[in-house]
Amino acid sequence: MAIKKQTSGSAELRTNEKKWSKPLMDAGWTALPSVIIENQRQLGLSPLDLNIVLYLASKWWTAEGKPFPSKNTMAKAMNVHPRTIQKHIAALEAASYVRREERRTEAGSKTNIYHLDGLIKAAKPFAEEKLAEKKDKAELAKRRQNRRGAPKLRLVKSEEG
């Protein structure tokens, strides 16, 4: 039996509601490319680094509207000291995964805006590799599906006769 792939956003949401429950999905959800999770070791991301990326992604709603949570807010959510968040963000910035943009007003500093363009660029080869693997698997499955009937048998003469 073939499983029909759901492509519409609302159908996907209903699928996620079945997995996670409607209240959890209604409270908010976050999109994060799987290749970042699957390749966190190769990207050099510690579990806390990945948690920070996930937190930033949870506050990033549109391509133009970059996230700007405070280090204190992130630290409280992750049950770590704000200085720990600061050190990890500095390391993410040194790896060119995160870029901080200061926000200042005449009244003083505001929270930084975070850009994840470097992480996106670093994860792209993993995505391309995964897409190539998916394409190869699909082509193999198609070739297998296109075979018709049972394999052809050929008569083998015995040496006895």
C-alpha positions, 0 to 999 in steps of 0.5 A: 500500500502506498502512503500518500505524501502530504504537501499542503501546510495545513495537512502537515500541521494536522499530521503534527497535531496527531504527533504532538497534540493540538495544544502543543502545536497551537502554542507554537512550533519551530522549523529547523532543517534536519541536516543541522541536527543530523550533522551537529558533530560535523558542524562542531556544534555542542549540545548547548550550541544546538540549543541556542540555534534552536532557540534563535530559530524559535524566535525567527518568524520571517526571513527579514525579521531576524531574532533578537532574544536577550542572553538572559532570556535564553539562559533562563530557558536553558537553565544556564548562566547568561555568561555561558550563553555569551561564551557560546554565542561568541564561539558560534560567531568565531565559527562564522555560524552566527553574526551579531548585529548590535541595536542601539538607541539614544537611550542605550543598548538593546538586545542583539539581532542574530543572523544565521547565514553562516550556519546556513552556508555551512549546512548547505553541503550536507543538504546537497549530499542528502538530496543527492542520496535521496535522488539516487534512492528514488532512481534505484526504486524506479528502476526496480519498479520498472522491471516487469514480471519474474526474472528471465530463466535460462536453461543450463545444460548439464555436463552429464549428458 
